[in-house]
Amino acid sequence: MGEVVNIHDAKTRLSQLVARAERGERITIARGGTPAAQLGPAPRSARPGLPSDDPLLNLDEFAVNGPGGALTNEDIDRLLYGKA
């Protein structure tokens, strides 16, 4: 369960306890000797992925048989992203 700290002590040492929680520790905060809350590391956010319709995930839809000729950046944007 980790360290048990009473509320008064937790208020006094909050920044220290938060720093420990950031390093992965779990601290139980008790009121009158009874566990009331837990302090622990925040969940790590997942990196956002590419949307399923992103052209980079669907290259076969955009493939060209043979040389595509001279394409400008604007041509590529229009083909891949529908931009004018």
C-alpha positions as CSV (number, residue, x, y, z in Angstrom):
1,M,0.0,0.0,0.0
2,G,3.0,2.4,0.3
3,E,3.4,5.0,3.0
4,V,0.4,6.2,5.0
5,V,0.4,9.9,5.8
6,N,-2.2,11.8,7.9
7,I,-4.0,14.7,6.3
8,H,-2.2,17.4,8.4
9,D,1.2,15.9,7.5
10,A,0.1,15.7,3.8
11,K,-0.9,19.4,3.7
12,T,2.4,20.3,5.3
13,R,4.5,18.2,2.8
14,L,2.2,18.3,-0.2
15,S,4.9,19.4,-2.8
16,Q,7.3,16.7,-1.5
17,L,4.6,14.0,-1.7
18,V,3.6,15.0,-5.2
19,A,7.2,14.8,-6.3
20,R,7.4,11.3,-4.9
21,A,4.2,10.4,-6.7
22,E,5.6,11.7,-10.0
23,R,8.5,9.2,-9.5
24,G,5.9,6.4,-9.2
25,E,5.3,6.1,-5.5
26,R,1.8,5.6,-4.1
27,I,1.0,7.4,-0.8
28,T,-2.1,6.8,1.2
29,I,-3.7,9.8,2.9
30,A,-5.5,8.9,6.1
31,R,-8.0,10.7,8.3
32,G,-8.0,9.6,11.9
33,G,-5.9,6.5,10.9
34,T,-8.4,5.4,8.3
35,P,-7.3,5.5,4.6
36,A,-9.2,8.3,2.8
37,A,-7.4,8.9,-0.5
38,Q,-4.4,7.8,-2.5
39,L,-1.8,10.0,-4.2
40,G,0.0,8.4,-7.1
41,P,1.4,9.1,-10.6
42,A,-0.9,10.5,-13.2
43,P,-1.7,8.2,-16.1
44,R,0.6,8.8,-19.1
45,S,-1.3,10.1,-22.1
46,A,-1.0,8.1,-25.3
47,R,0.4,9.8,-28.3
48,P,-2.4,10.5,-30.8
49,G,-2.2,8.2,-33.8
50,L,-2.8,8.9,-37.4
51,P,-6.5,8.8,-38.5
52,S,-7.4,5.7,-40.5
53,D,-8.0,7.8,-43.6
54,D,-4.6,9.3,-43.6
55,P,-3.0,8.9,-47.1
56,L,0.2,7.6,-45.5
57,L,-1.7,4.6,-44.2
58,N,-3.4,4.0,-47.6
59,L,-0.5,4.4,-50.1
60,D,-2.0,1.7,-52.4
61,E,-4.9,4.0,-53.2
62,F,-2.5,6.7,-54.3
63,A,0.1,4.6,-56.1
64,V,0.8,5.2,-59.7
65,N,2.0,2.6,-62.2
66,G,5.1,4.0,-63.8
67,P,6.5,7.5,-63.6
68,G,4.1,10.1,-62.4
69,G,5.7,12.9,-64.2
70,A,6.8,16.2,-62.7
71,L,4.5,16.9,-59.8
72,T,4.6,20.1,-57.9
73,N,3.9,20.3,-54.1
74,E,0.5,21.7,-55.0
75,D,-0.3,18.7,-57.2
76,I,0.7,16.3,-54.4
77,D,-1.4,18.2,-51.8
78,R,-4.4,18.0,-54.1
79,L,-3.9,14.3,-54.8
80,L,-3.3,13.4,-51.1
81,Y,-5.4,15.9,-49.2
82,G,-7.9,17.2,-51.7
83,K,-6.5,20.7,-51.3
84,A,-6.7,23.1,-54.3
